[in-house]
């Protein structure tokens, strides 16, 4: 299959327009099952080292479960504030949308019980494969005008307990999924000058 310049540009536009969506931006509009399945399928279609496909997805809609996950976030977020005392703006940031998003998806890596092709030297490649799945899901969601927010301020072991997941699985990403009020033209943290946007000149070395 060959793609033309227009299709390539559309993909480029989707990549540039991808945003991390927070709870103050989600609306209550439900996601159609066919669209949710399309997002999940995009994850399944991601590359994986050794064709290991080491992922597991748990779709969470239950409000009680979401509330429990949120409490874990709040506890971890409160503990994290000590690391950013010199940046007071941290205390004002909305860093998740667990309760506001109609759908949460916990994305897991399944630990192998045998040697995996391509992972004998770099064992972390299996986890990186799951990250590729998350990126696929994020871009597919954006193409459907659905937003995703990745919540990383969580205690993975506690989340496993809440979701009744065995220790053979490791939490890689906890995603909040839903329609946003808007997709910002510029990433919020960039607008707030939390960090500067990097470019090719400062990040690429040619040998």
Secondary structure, DSSP 8 states (H G I E B T S, - for coil): ----HHHHHHHHHHHHH--B--TTTB------HHHHHHHHHHHHTS--GGG---EEEEEE--HHHHHHHHHHHHHHHHHHGGGGTT-GGGGG-----TTTSSEEEEEEEE--SS--TT-SS-TTHHHHHHHHHHHHHHHHHHHTT-EEEEE--S-HHHHHHHHT--TTEEEEEEEEEE-BS---SS-HHHHTTSS----HHHH----
